Amino acid sequence: MLAMKSTAMITPGLARDLATLGRLGEDNSTESVLRGLTTALADGVPGCSGGSAEHWRDQRVLVSGSHSELIMLVEGERDIGEGPSTDARLTGGRVVVTDVLNDSRWPRYAPLAARWGVRSVLTVPIRLDPVLLVIGLYSVRPAAFSPQAAQALADMLTEQVGVAMANLWDFEEARTDAAQLQEALAGRSVIDQAKGIIMKTSGCSSEAAFEELRRISQHHQVKVADLARLLVDEHQKKSRR
């Protein structure tokens, strides 16, 4: 069961925690950003007992939650095909549930939410092309989220989460570029070693050795770097014998 939180409005702590999401380190990932987001919501939004986040991209979804029960609630909602998160995702609009026990919009969702002690819900969709985030806030008491508060909170989430995700994508792109450069340098090194082996055994020039590597790679339909690695590995095995 979810625990009840304070009833004050948006706190400075929430703004601080959301701003912190944009500060990335070596271990940052989409999962860690979503976990940080849901924890910030659970700890900083007045009246909020827990938070969830769905990261939709290319019909694939990654779900995070401040509590494992909320992850199960979101996944259960997706299974039955109805509920506030589903409506927010399909319509692109915020959804406020004053009391799940008195809401007739989703008959199958109410018992599912009540099972985990949820009485009121606010879902906020945020479009960050090519990603759609659906953020959920849950409370153990009815009427925890007013439409007026929802607007201010949605604006804050859109700004801060947008910054965090943009920073993450830039970081991941830079990390990918660095990995590709490292791989390219490693491939060049092994190609140079393979050329040296061919030059030593056949007495040809560096250019001729590379042309021989390229000819064989095309004939066998393998990358030059992969062929060079096989040649170097075989040469090293013979040297050990």
C-alpha positions as CSV (number, residue, x, y, z in Angstrom):
1,M,0.0,0.0,0.0
2,L,1.2,3.5,-0.8
3,A,1.9,6.0,2.0
4,M,0.2,9.4,2.3
5,K,2.2,12.6,1.8
6,S,2.0,16.3,2.8
7,T,-0.8,18.5,1.6
8,A,1.2,21.7,0.9
9,M,1.5,23.0,-2.7
10,I,4.5,22.7,-5.1
11,T,7.7,22.9,-3.0
12,P,11.1,24.4,-3.7
13,G,12.5,20.9,-3.1
14,L,10.5,19.6,-6.1
15,A,11.9,22.4,-8.4
16,R,15.4,21.6,-7.1
17,D,15.1,17.8,-7.7
18,L,13.6,18.3,-11.2
19,A,16.5,20.7,-12.1
20,T,19.0,18.1,-10.9
21,L,17.7,15.6,-13.5
22,G,19.5,17.6,-16.2
23,R,22.9,17.1,-14.5
24,L,24.3,14.0,-16.1
25,G,27.2,11.7,-15.2
26,E,28.9,8.7,-16.6
27,D,26.2,6.3,-15.3
28,N,23.2,8.2,-16.6
29,S,20.6,6.5,-18.8
30,T,17.0,6.9,-19.7
31,E,16.2,4.5,-16.8
32,S,18.0,6.6,-14.2
33,V,16.4,9.8,-15.4
34,L,12.9,8.3,-15.2
35,R,13.7,6.8,-11.7
36,G,14.9,10.3,-10.6
37,L,11.8,11.9,-12.0
38,T,9.3,9.5,-10.3
39,T,11.2,9.8,-7.0
40,A,11.1,13.6,-7.2
41,L,7.4,13.5,-7.8
42,A,6.7,11.2,-4.9
43,D,8.9,13.2,-2.5
44,G,8.1,16.8,-3.7
45,V,4.5,17.0,-5.0
46,P,2.1,17.9,-2.2
47,G,-0.4,15.2,-1.6
48,C,1.4,12.8,-4.0
49,S,2.0,9.3,-2.7
50,G,3.9,8.0,-5.7
51,G,4.8,8.7,-9.4
52,S,5.2,6.7,-12.6
53,A,6.7,7.5,-16.0
54,E,6.1,5.8,-19.3
55,H,8.7,6.4,-22.1
56,W,7.2,5.6,-25.5
57,R,9.3,5.4,-28.6
58,D,8.6,3.5,-31.8
59,Q,5.7,1.6,-30.1
60,R,8.0,0.4,-27.4
61,V,7.6,1.4,-23.8
62,L,9.9,1.7,-20.8
63,V,8.1,2.0,-17.4
64,S,9.5,3.4,-14.2
65,G,7.9,4.1,-10.8
66,S,8.7,5.3,-7.4
67,H,7.0,2.2,-6.1
68,S,6.9,-1.3,-7.7
69,E,3.1,-1.3,-7.1
70,L,2.7,1.7,-9.5
71,I,4.7,-0.1,-12.2
72,M,2.3,-3.0,-11.9
73,L,-0.7,-0.6,-12.0
74,V,0.6,1.1,-15.2
75,E,1.3,-2.3,-16.8
76,G,-2.1,-3.6,-15.7
77,E,-3.8,-0.6,-17.2
78,R,-2.0,-1.2,-20.5
79,D,-3.2,-4.8,-20.4
80,I,-6.9,-3.9,-20.0
81,G,-6.5,-1.0,-22.5
82,E,-8.3,1.7,-20.4
83,G,-7.4,4.2,-17.7
84,P,-6.0,7.7,-17.2
85,S,-2.5,7.0,-18.6
86,T,-4.0,5.4,-21.7
87,D,-6.3,8.4,-22.3
88,A,-3.4,10.8,-21.8
89,R,-1.3,8.9,-24.3
90,L,-4.0,8.7,-26.9
91,T,-5.4,12.2,-26.6
92,G,-2.3,14.1,-25.7
93,G,-4.2,15.9,-22.9
94,R,-3.9,15.9,-19.1
95,V,-6.2,13.6,-17.2
96,V,-7.4,14.3,-13.6
97,V,-9.2,11.6,-11.6
98,T,-10.8,13.1,-8.5
99,D,-11.7,9.7,-7.1
100,V,-11.3,6.4,-8.9
101,L,-14.1,4.9,-6.8
102,N,-16.6,7.5,-8.2
103,D,-15.3,7.7,-11.8
104,S,-17.3,5.9,-14.4
105,R,-14.9,6.4,-17.4
106,W,-13.0,3.2,-16.9
107,P,-15.0,0.5,-15.1
108,R,-12.1,-2.0,-15.2
109,Y,-9.5,0.5,-14.0
110,A,-11.1,1.4,-10.7
111,P,-10.7,-2.0,-9.0
112,L,-7.2,-2.2,-10.3
113,A,-6.2,1.1,-8.8
114,A,-8.0,0.5,-5.6
115,R,-6.1,-2.7,-5.1
116,W,-2.9,-0.6,-4.6
117,G,-4.7,2.0,-2.5
118,V,-4.9,4.7,-5.2
119,R,-7.8,7.1,-4.9
120,S,-6.9,10.1,-7.1
121,V,-4.7,10.4,-10.2
122,L,-3.1,13.0,-12.4
123,T,-1.5,12.0,-15.7
124,V,0.5,14.5,-17.8
125,P,1.7,13.6,-21.4
126,I,4.8,15.3,-22.6
127,R,5.8,15.2,-26.3
128,L,9.6,15.3,-26.8
129,D,9.9,14.1,-30.4
130,P,10.5,11.3,-31.1
131,V,9.5,10.3,-27.6
132,L,6.2,10.6,-25.7
133,L,6.5,10.6,-21.9
134,V,3.3,9.9,-19.9
135,I,3.9,11.0,-16.3
136,G,1.5,9.8,-13.6
137,L,1.0,11.1,-10.0
138,Y,-1.0,9.1,-7.5
139,S,-2.5,9.8,-4.1
140,V,-4.1,7.6,-1.4
141,R,-6.7,10.3,-0.8
142,P,-9.4,11.7,-3.1
143,A,-9.1,15.1,-4.8
144,A,-5.4,15.4,-4.2
145,F,-4.7,17.1,-7.6
146,S,-6.7,20.2,-8.7
147,P,-6.9,21.2,-12.4
148,Q,-5.3,24.5,-11.5
149,A,-2.3,22.8,-9.8
150,A,-2.1,20.4,-12.7
151,Q,-1.5,23.2,-15.2
152,A,1.4,24.7,-13.2
153,L,2.9,21.3,-12.6
154,A,2.6,20.3,-16.2
155,D,4.4,23.4,-17.3
156,M,7.3,22.7,-14.8
157,L,7.5,19.1,-15.9
158,T,7.5,19.9,-19.6
159,E,10.4,22.4,-19.1
160,Q,12.6,20.5,-16.7
161,V,12.1,17.0,-18.1
162,G,12.6,18.4,-21.6
163,V,16.0,19.8,-20.6
164,A,16.9,16.5,-18.8
165,M,16.0,14.3,-21.8
166,A,17.8,16.7,-24.3
167,N,20.9,16.6,-22.2
168,L,20.7,12.8,-22.0
169,W,20.4,12.4,-25.8
170,D,23.3,14.8,-26.4
171,F,25.4,12.8,-23.8
172,E,24.4,9.4,-25.4
173,E,25.3,10.7,-28.9
174,A,28.7,11.9,-27.7
175,R,29.3,8.6,-25.9
176,T,28.3,6.7,-29.1
177,D,30.6,8.9,-31.2
178,A,33.5,8.3,-28.8
179,A,32.9,4.5,-28.9
180,Q,32.8,4.5,-32.7
181,L,36.0,6.5,-32.8
182,Q,37.7,4.1,-30.4
183,E,36.5,1.2,-32.5
184,A,37.7,2.8,-35.7
185,L,41.2,3.4,-34.2
186,A,41.3,-0.2,-33.0
187,G,40.4,-1.4,-36.5
188,R,43.1,0.8,-38.0
189,S,45.6,-0.6,-35.6
190,V,44.8,-4.2,-36.4
191,I,44.8,-3.5,-40.2
192,D,48.3,-2.0,-39.8
193,Q,49.4,-5.2,-38.1
194,A,47.9,-7.4,-40.8
195,K,49.6,-5.3,-43.5
196,G,52.9,-5.7,-41.7
197,I,52.5,-9.5,-41.7
198,I,51.7,-9.6,-45.4
199,M,54.6,-7.2,-46.2
200,K,57.0,-9.5,-44.2
201,T,55.8,-12.7,-45.9
202,S,55.5,-11.5,-49.4
203,G,58.0,-8.6,-49.5
204,C,55.4,-6.2,-51.0
205,S,54.7,-2.5,-50.3
206,S,52.3,-1.2,-47.7
207,E,49.8,-0.2,-50.5
208,A,50.0,-3.6,-52.1
209,A,49.4,-5.3,-48.7
210,F,46.3,-3.3,-48.1
211,E,45.0,-4.0,-51.7
212,E,45.5,-7.7,-51.0
213,L,43.5,-7.4,-47.7
214,R,40.7,-5.6,-49.5
215,R,40.7,-8.1,-52.4
216,I,40.3,-11.1,-50.0
217,S,37.7,-9.3,-47.9
218,Q,35.6,-8.6,-51.0
219,H,35.9,-12.2,-52.1
220,H,34.8,-13.6,-48.8
221,Q,32.4,-10.7,-48.1
222,V,33.8,-9.8,-44.7
223,K,35.0,-6.4,-43.4
224,V,38.7,-5.5,-43.9
225,A,39.1,-5.0,-40.1
226,D,37.5,-8.4,-39.3
227,L,39.8,-10.1,-41.9
228,A,42.8,-8.3,-40.5
229,R,41.9,-9.4,-37.0
230,L,41.7,-13.1,-38.1
231,L,45.1,-12.8,-39.8
232,V,46.7,-11.2,-36.8
233,D,45.2,-13.8,-34.4
234,E,46.3,-16.7,-36.6
235,H,49.8,-15.2,-36.8
236,Q,50.0,-14.8,-33.1
237,K,48.9,-18.5,-32.6
238,K,51.7,-19.7,-34.9
239,S,54.2,-17.5,-33.1
240,R,53.4,-19.1,-29.8
241,R,53.9,-22.6,-31.2
